[in-house]
Amino acid sequence: MTRLYPFQKRGVHQIIRFGGRALLADEMGLGKTIQALSYLRRQTGTLPALVVCPASAKWVWKNEIKKHTHFKSLILNGKTSRHIRQSKDVTIINYDILPQWKDVLKRMNHPTMILDECQYIKSWKAKRTKAVVSLGRNKPHILALSGTPLTNRPKELYNVLHLLLPERFTSFVPYAWRFCNRRMTPWGWDDNGSSHLDELHGILKKTCMIRRLKKQVLSELPDKQRSVILLPVNLTEYHKAENDFINWLAEQDAAKADKAKQAETLVQLGYLKRLAAKLKMKAAIEWMDDYFETTDAKLVVFAYHKSIIQTLYQQYKKFSVVLDGGTSQKLRLQNVQKFQQDKHTRLFIGQLIAAGTAITLTAASTAAFIELDWTPGNHIQAEDRLHRIGQKAHTQIYYIVSKDTIEEDLCAIIQKKAKTITSVLDGQKRKDELDIFDKLMNIFYERKNNG
């Protein structure tokens, strides 16, 4: 098991003190997943466990389980199967398909249920909420994970509290009178208000909630931490481009296909990388939506191609700024200042090369790479736009990667080299590039020969 930071150890002890029924509401980036896994490892009778999470997080959970424990895990996808048996330590399923799997999962009888991003069950009317509540009845261990603290709509937290503490939160109506400022309107009962929040916070802290902010545990965190987020994508088009590249490219652009024949493998690697980025955009945006919903913090996103940058900007233009190769020097300065100083500007979208040097983005402590560059040093430089010398802040870096594509191979190489690269010196850049291509080509040819 991976060694925990002191505050994470305290979190696990608190879960135990709460009897295995806890709302783990640490701020994003503080390791809620590893604390939940450590609880499973330490407490007897917790396995097998059921993890319910957003679709974009299923492979994150599987990889974290593999990285931090010896547990065997199973991901459930699509339609139900009567033939699924309880043969794994941890079963992972997403909220969207949970209603279809409910009866199968009931028969599997997991003693522990972990609800990642538990705000997904805030609505009583949603089918997934009803499925979660049905599955959660009489389970001895329930962990609800969310970086979203109690704010001004206590009604959205009731379903989680009813699951965790059914004897205390038995009915919504008295809860609504006390904490939701319940009132009658011409259109019926309105429970969207808030009242006695200090009292509710005190109850939660005493009975089930564990909540730490980064600033509270800063001295216990490393300066910089990297995480890889593997996103499953539809690989049909990718496999066609991988296995029959020239014919695939001819369907896209015949002229480019003729030119590509001269250096097929090298060109193919570039196209595969770009295609992998394109295929994951829907899942990547879902990940970003989750980020903005579960935290009030800012985010820096690095991409490479203009089409990807424009897709992101169109999605988040109400609260974002862009810096790419076409940004004028004047607008470059204005956009950086706006991101640094305007609390409503939560997203900075930067082209990896153009925004990777000579600017400061310390208003954010989290960055995500939506696309990868061939040169590891360019990622280090981009990361350091947030993580500046002398800055007393923890920086969380996410690499958003399409699973089972060239991105996964490239990311593994970059991560390995990033451990030793501290700066990019003149004369090193070309060496790094060739090293990357050599490694990728070796992987590429090995797969072709084995396939």
C-alpha positions as CSV (number, residue, x, y, z in Angstrom):
1,M,0.0,0.0,0.0
2,T,1.3,3.5,-0.9
3,R,2.4,5.5,2.1
4,L,-0.1,8.0,3.2
5,Y,0.5,11.6,4.1
6,P,-0.2,12.4,7.8
7,F,-3.5,14.2,7.1
8,Q,-4.6,11.2,5.0
9,K,-3.8,8.8,7.9
10,R,-5.9,11.0,10.2
11,G,-8.7,10.9,7.6
12,V,-8.7,7.1,7.6
13,H,-8.7,7.0,11.5
14,Q,-11.7,9.4,11.4
15,I,-13.6,7.1,9.0
16,I,-13.0,4.3,11.4
17,R,-14.2,6.4,14.3
18,F,-17.3,7.2,12.4
19,G,-17.9,3.4,12.0
20,G,-17.3,3.3,8.3
21,R,-20.1,5.7,7.4
22,A,-18.5,8.9,6.4
23,L,-18.7,11.9,4.1
24,L,-15.1,12.5,2.9
25,A,-15.3,16.0,1.7
26,D,-11.6,16.9,1.3
27,E,-10.8,19.6,-1.3
28,M,-9.9,18.2,-4.7
29,G,-6.4,16.9,-5.0
30,L,-6.0,15.7,-1.4
31,G,-6.4,12.0,-2.1
32,K,-10.0,11.0,-1.2
33,T,-9.6,7.8,-3.3
34,I,-6.4,6.6,-1.6
35,Q,-8.0,7.2,1.8
36,A,-11.1,5.2,0.9
37,L,-8.8,2.3,-0.4
38,S,-6.7,2.5,2.8
39,Y,-9.9,2.1,4.8
40,L,-10.9,-1.0,2.8
41,R,-7.4,-2.5,3.4
42,R,-7.3,-1.8,7.1
43,Q,-10.8,-2.8,8.1
44,T,-11.9,-6.5,8.1
45,G,-15.3,-7.2,6.6
46,T,-15.2,-4.4,4.1
47,L,-14.6,-6.5,1.0
48,P,-16.0,-7.0,-1.6
49,A,-16.7,-3.3,-2.2
50,L,-18.8,-1.5,-4.7
51,V,-17.6,1.8,-6.2
52,V,-20.1,4.0,-7.9
53,C,-18.6,6.9,-9.8
54,P,-19.0,9.1,-12.9
55,A,-18.2,7.3,-16.2
56,S,-15.0,9.4,-16.7
57,A,-13.7,8.1,-13.3
58,K,-14.0,4.4,-13.8
59,W,-10.6,3.8,-15.1
60,V,-9.1,6.2,-12.7
61,W,-10.4,4.0,-9.9
62,K,-9.1,0.8,-11.5
63,N,-5.7,2.3,-11.9
64,E,-5.6,3.7,-8.4
65,I,-6.6,0.3,-7.1
66,K,-3.8,-1.3,-9.0
67,K,-1.3,1.3,-8.0
68,H,-2.0,1.5,-4.3
69,T,-3.3,-2.0,-3.3
70,H,-3.3,-5.7,-4.2
71,F,-7.0,-5.8,-4.7
72,K,-8.5,-7.3,-7.9
73,S,-11.1,-5.0,-9.6
74,L,-13.8,-5.4,-12.2
75,I,-15.4,-2.6,-14.3
76,L,-19.0,-3.0,-15.3
77,N,-20.1,-1.6,-18.6
78,G,-23.3,-1.5,-20.7
79,K,-26.2,-3.8,-20.2
80,T,-26.5,-6.2,-17.3
81,S,-25.3,-9.8,-17.3
82,R,-26.8,-12.6,-15.2
83,H,-23.4,-14.3,-15.3
84,I,-21.5,-11.8,-13.3
85,R,-20.3,-13.3,-10.0
86,Q,-18.6,-11.8,-7.0
87,S,-15.0,-12.8,-7.9
88,K,-13.3,-9.5,-7.4
89,D,-12.4,-7.4,-4.4
90,V,-13.8,-4.2,-5.9
91,T,-16.6,-3.8,-8.5
92,I,-16.7,-0.4,-10.3
93,I,-19.8,1.0,-12.0
94,N,-20.9,4.4,-13.2
95,Y,-24.0,6.2,-12.0
96,D,-25.7,6.2,-15.5
97,I,-26.0,2.5,-15.8
98,L,-26.5,1.7,-12.1
99,P,-30.3,1.4,-12.4
100,Q,-30.0,-1.4,-15.0
101,W,-27.5,-3.3,-12.8
102,K,-29.3,-2.8,-9.5
103,D,-30.8,-6.3,-9.1
104,V,-27.5,-8.0,-10.1
105,L,-25.6,-5.9,-7.6
106,K,-28.1,-6.6,-4.9
107,R,-27.4,-10.4,-5.3
108,M,-23.6,-9.7,-5.1
109,N,-24.3,-8.2,-1.6
110,H,-21.3,-5.9,-1.2
111,P,-20.8,-4.9,2.5
112,T,-19.2,-1.6,1.4
113,M,-20.4,1.0,-1.0
114,I,-18.3,4.0,-2.1
115,L,-20.0,6.9,-3.8
116,D,-17.5,9.0,-5.7
117,E,-18.7,12.5,-6.5
118,C,-21.7,11.8,-4.4
119,Q,-23.4,15.1,-5.5
120,Y,-24.6,13.0,-8.4
121,I,-27.4,11.7,-6.2
122,K,-28.7,15.2,-5.0
123,S,-32.0,14.8,-6.8
124,W,-34.6,12.4,-5.4
125,K,-36.3,12.1,-8.8
126,A,-33.2,10.7,-10.6
127,K,-33.2,7.0,-11.3
128,R,-29.6,6.7,-10.2
129,T,-30.5,8.2,-6.8
130,K,-33.2,5.7,-6.3
131,A,-30.9,2.9,-7.3
132,V,-28.1,4.1,-4.9
133,V,-30.6,4.4,-2.0
134,S,-32.0,1.0,-2.7
135,L,-28.5,-0.6,-2.9
136,G,-27.3,1.3,0.2
137,R,-30.0,0.0,2.6
138,N,-28.5,-2.0,5.4
139,K,-24.9,-1.8,4.1
140,P,-22.5,-1.6,7.1
141,H,-20.0,0.6,5.3
142,I,-20.8,3.6,3.1
143,L,-18.3,6.2,2.1
144,A,-19.5,9.3,0.2
145,L,-16.7,11.3,-1.5
146,S,-17.0,14.8,-2.8
147,G,-14.9,17.9,-2.9
148,T,-18.0,20.0,-2.7
149,P,-18.6,21.3,0.8
150,L,-22.0,22.2,2.2
151,T,-22.9,25.6,0.8
152,N,-26.3,27.3,0.4
153,R,-28.5,24.4,-0.7
154,P,-28.7,21.9,2.1
155,K,-31.5,20.0,0.3
156,E,-28.9,18.7,-2.1
157,L,-27.0,16.9,0.7
158,Y,-30.0,15.2,2.3
159,N,-29.9,12.0,0.2
160,V,-26.3,11.4,1.2
161,L,-27.0,12.1,4.9
162,H,-30.0,9.8,4.8
163,L,-27.8,7.0,3.5
164,L,-25.0,7.6,6.0
165,L,-27.1,8.3,9.1
166,P,-30.7,6.9,8.4
167,E,-31.6,6.9,12.1
168,R,-30.7,10.6,12.5
169,F,-32.0,11.9,9.1
170,T,-35.1,9.8,8.8
171,S,-37.3,12.1,6.8
172,F,-36.8,15.0,4.5
173,V,-39.6,17.2,5.8
174,P,-38.2,18.0,9.3
175,Y,-34.8,18.4,7.7
176,A,-36.2,20.9,5.2
177,W,-38.0,22.9,8.0
178,R,-34.8,23.2,10.0
179,F,-32.1,23.6,7.4
180,C,-33.7,24.5,4.1
181,N,-35.8,27.5,5.2
182,R,-38.9,25.6,3.9
183,R,-41.8,27.9,2.9
184,M,-45.0,27.7,1.0
185,T,-45.3,29.5,-2.3
186,P,-48.1,29.8,-4.9
187,W,-46.4,27.0,-6.8
188,G,-46.0,24.7,-3.8
189,W,-43.3,24.1,-1.2
190,D,-39.9,25.7,-1.7
191,D,-37.0,23.9,-0.2
192,N,-34.2,25.7,-2.0
193,G,-33.3,28.0,0.8
194,S,-30.9,27.6,3.8
195,S,-31.1,28.1,7.5
196,H,-29.1,27.1,10.6
197,L,-26.1,26.2,8.5
198,D,-23.7,26.5,11.4
199,E,-25.8,24.0,13.3
200,L,-25.8,21.6,10.4
201,H,-22.1,21.9,9.9
202,G,-21.5,21.1,13.5
203,I,-23.7,18.0,13.3
204,L,-21.9,16.8,10.2
205,K,-18.5,17.4,11.7
206,K,-19.4,15.5,14.8
207,T,-21.1,12.6,13.2
208,C,-19.8,11.9,9.6
209,M,-17.9,14.6,7.8
210,I,-14.2,14.9,7.2
211,R,-13.2,18.1,5.5
212,R,-9.7,19.5,4.9
213,L,-8.6,22.4,2.6
214,K,-5.2,22.4,0.9
215,K,-4.2,25.5,2.8
216,Q,-4.8,23.6,6.1
217,V,-2.4,20.7,5.2
218,L,0.0,22.6,2.9
219,S,3.0,21.7,5.1
220,E,2.3,18.0,4.6
221,L,2.0,18.1,0.8
222,P,4.7,17.8,-1.8
223,D,5.5,20.8,-3.9
224,K,4.2,19.2,-7.1
225,Q,2.1,16.1,-7.7
226,R,1.3,14.4,-11.0
227,S,-1.7,12.2,-11.8
228,V,-2.7,10.4,-15.0
229,I,-6.4,10.3,-15.8
230,L,-7.1,7.5,-18.3
231,L,-10.3,8.1,-20.3
232,P,-11.9,5.2,-22.3
233,V,-12.7,6.2,-25.9
234,N,-14.3,4.5,-28.9
235,L,-11.3,3.0,-30.6
236,T,-13.0,2.0,-33.9
237,E,-11.6,4.8,-36.0
238,Y,-8.3,4.8,-34.0
239,H,-7.7,1.1,-34.8
240,K,-8.4,1.7,-38.5
241,A,-5.8,4.5,-38.5
242,E,-3.4,2.4,-36.6
243,N,-3.7,-0.8,-38.7
244,D,-4.4,0.6,-42.2
245,F,-3.0,4.1,-42.0
246,I,-2.6,5.2,-45.6
247,N,-6.1,4.0,-46.6
248,W,-7.5,5.8,-43.5
249,L,-5.7,9.0,-44.4
250,A,-6.8,8.8,-48.0
251,E,-10.4,8.9,-46.8
252,Q,-9.6,12.1,-44.9
253,D,-7.3,13.8,-47.5
254,A,-5.9,12.0,-50.6
255,A,-3.1,14.5,-51.1
256,K,-1.8,14.1,-47.6
257,A,-2.0,10.3,-48.0
258,D,0.4,10.5,-51.0
259,K,2.9,12.6,-49.1
260,A,2.6,10.3,-46.0
261,K,3.8,7.2,-47.9
262,Q,7.3,8.7,-48.0
263,A,7.6,8.5,-44.2
264,E,4.6,6.5,-43.2
265,T,5.5,5.5,-39.6
266,L,6.7,8.9,-38.5
267,V,3.7,10.6,-40.0
268,Q,1.4,8.0,-38.6
269,L,2.5,8.6,-35.0
270,G,1.6,12.3,-35.4
271,Y,-1.8,11.5,-36.8
272,L,-2.5,8.9,-34.1
273,K,-1.6,11.4,-31.4
274,R,-3.9,14.0,-32.8
275,L,-6.8,11.5,-33.3
276,A,-6.4,10.2,-29.8
277,A,-6.8,13.8,-28.5
278,K,-9.9,14.4,-30.7
279,L,-11.6,11.1,-29.6
280,K,-11.4,11.9,-25.9
281,M,-12.8,15.5,-26.0
282,K,-16.3,14.6,-24.8
283,A,-14.9,12.6,-21.8
284,A,-12.3,15.4,-21.1
285,I,-15.0,18.0,-21.0
286,E,-17.0,15.8,-18.6
287,W,-13.9,15.7,-16.4
288,M,-13.6,19.5,-16.5
289,D,-17.3,19.9,-15.8
290,D,-16.8,17.7,-12.7
291,Y,-13.8,19.9,-11.7
292,F,-15.7,23.1,-11.9
293,E,-18.8,21.7,-10.1
294,T,-16.8,20.2,-7.2
295,T,-14.4,23.0,-6.5
296,D,-14.4,26.8,-6.6
297,A,-10.7,26.8,-7.7
298,K,-9.3,27.9,-11.0
299,L,-7.8,25.6,-13.6
300,V,-5.1,25.9,-16.3
301,V,-5.5,23.6,-19.3
302,F,-2.8,23.1,-21.9
303,A,-3.5,21.8,-25.4
304,Y,-1.6,21.7,-28.7
305,H,-3.8,22.0,-31.7
306,K,-6.0,25.1,-32.4
307,S,-9.1,22.9,-33.1
308,I,-8.9,21.4,-29.6
309,I,-8.3,24.9,-28.0
310,Q,-11.3,26.3,-29.9
311,T,-13.5,23.4,-28.8
312,L,-12.6,24.1,-25.1
313,Y,-13.1,27.8,-25.5
314,Q,-16.5,27.4,-27.0
315,Q,-17.5,25.2,-24.1
316,Y,-16.3,27.5,-21.4
317,K,-16.1,31.0,-23.0
318,K,-18.2,32.6,-20.3
319,F,-15.4,32.3,-17.7
320,S,-12.2,31.5,-19.7
321,V,-9.3,33.2,-21.5
322,V,-7.1,31.8,-24.3
323,L,-3.4,32.2,-25.1
324,D,-2.2,30.6,-28.3
325,G,0.3,31.3,-31.1
326,G,-2.0,33.9,-32.7
327,T,-2.6,35.9,-29.5
328,S,-1.1,39.4,-29.8
329,Q,1.4,40.6,-27.2
330,K,-1.1,43.1,-25.8
331,L,-3.9,40.6,-25.5
332,R,-1.5,38.0,-24.1
333,L,-0.7,40.3,-21.2
334,Q,-4.4,41.2,-20.7
335,N,-5.5,37.6,-20.6
336,V,-2.9,36.6,-18.1
337,Q,-3.8,39.5,-15.9
338,K,-7.5,38.8,-16.1
339,F,-6.9,35.2,-15.1
340,Q,-4.6,36.2,-12.3
341,Q,-6.8,39.0,-10.9
342,D,-10.5,38.3,-11.9
343,K,-12.1,35.8,-9.5
344,H,-14.8,35.0,-12.2
345,T,-12.2,34.0,-14.8
346,R,-11.7,30.4,-13.7
347,L,-10.2,28.8,-16.8
348,F,-7.0,29.6,-18.7
349,I,-6.6,27.7,-22.0
350,G,-3.1,27.8,-23.2
351,Q,-1.3,26.4,-26.3
352,L,1.4,24.2,-24.8
353,I,4.3,26.0,-26.5
354,A,3.0,29.6,-26.7
355,A,1.8,29.6,-23.1
356,G,4.5,27.3,-21.7
357,T,7.1,30.0,-21.0
358,A,7.5,33.6,-19.8
359,I,4.1,33.9,-18.0
360,T,2.9,33.4,-14.4
361,L,-0.4,31.6,-13.7
362,T,-0.1,31.2,-9.9
363,A,-3.8,32.1,-9.4
364,A,-4.3,28.4,-10.1
365,S,-2.8,25.4,-8.3
366,T,-4.1,22.8,-10.7
367,A,-3.3,22.2,-14.4
368,A,-4.4,19.6,-16.9
369,F,-2.7,18.6,-20.1
370,I,-5.4,17.7,-22.7
371,E,-2.8,17.0,-25.3
372,L,0.8,15.9,-25.0
373,D,4.0,17.2,-26.6
374,W,6.8,15.1,-28.0
375,T,9.3,16.9,-25.7
376,P,9.1,16.1,-22.0
377,G,10.8,19.4,-21.1
378,N,8.0,21.4,-22.6
379,H,5.6,19.9,-20.1
380,I,8.0,20.7,-17.2
381,Q,8.1,24.4,-18.4
382,A,4.3,24.6,-18.7
383,E,3.9,23.0,-15.2
384,D,6.1,25.7,-13.8
385,R,3.8,28.5,-15.0
386,L,1.8,27.5,-11.9
387,H,4.6,26.2,-9.7
388,R,7.0,29.1,-9.2
389,I,10.2,29.2,-7.1
390,G,9.4,30.4,-3.6
391,Q,5.7,29.8,-4.0
392,K,4.2,28.2,-0.9
393,A,1.6,26.2,-2.6
394,H,1.0,22.6,-3.7
395,T,0.6,22.2,-7.4
396,Q,-1.5,19.3,-8.8
397,I,-0.9,18.3,-12.4
398,Y,-3.3,16.1,-14.3
399,Y,-2.4,14.3,-17.6
400,I,-5.7,13.5,-19.4
401,V,-5.0,10.5,-21.6
402,S,-7.0,8.4,-24.0
403,K,-6.7,4.8,-22.9
404,D,-5.2,2.1,-25.2
405,T,-3.8,4.7,-27.6
406,I,-0.4,6.2,-28.4
407,E,-1.1,8.8,-25.7
408,E,-0.9,6.2,-23.0
409,D,2.6,5.1,-24.3
410,L,3.7,8.7,-24.7
411,C,2.5,9.7,-21.3
412,A,4.4,6.8,-19.7
413,I,7.6,8.0,-21.3
414,I,7.1,11.6,-20.4
415,Q,6.3,10.7,-16.8
416,K,9.5,8.7,-16.5
417,K,11.7,11.4,-18.0
418,A,9.9,14.1,-16.0
419,K,11.3,12.6,-12.8
420,T,14.8,13.6,-13.9
421,I,14.3,16.7,-16.1
422,T,14.4,19.9,-14.2
423,S,15.1,22.3,-17.1
424,V,15.5,22.2,-20.9
425,L,19.0,23.3,-22.0
426,D,20.1,24.2,-25.4
427,G,21.2,21.1,-27.3
428,Q,19.1,18.7,-25.2
429,K,15.8,19.3,-27.0
430,R,16.5,17.4,-30.2
431,K,18.0,14.5,-28.2
432,D,14.8,14.2,-26.1
433,E,12.7,14.3,-29.2
434,L,14.6,11.5,-30.9
435,D,14.6,9.5,-27.7
436,I,10.8,9.8,-27.6
437,F,10.3,8.8,-31.2
438,D,12.7,5.9,-30.9
439,K,10.8,4.5,-27.9
440,L,7.4,5.0,-29.5
441,M,8.5,3.4,-32.7
442,N,9.8,0.4,-30.8
443,I,6.4,0.0,-29.0
444,F,4.6,0.5,-32.4
445,Y,6.6,-2.1,-34.2
446,E,6.4,-4.5,-31.3
447,R,2.6,-4.3,-31.4
448,K,2.4,-4.8,-35.2
449,N,4.6,-7.8,-35.0
450,N,2.6,-9.3,-32.1
451,G,-0.7,-8.4,-33.8
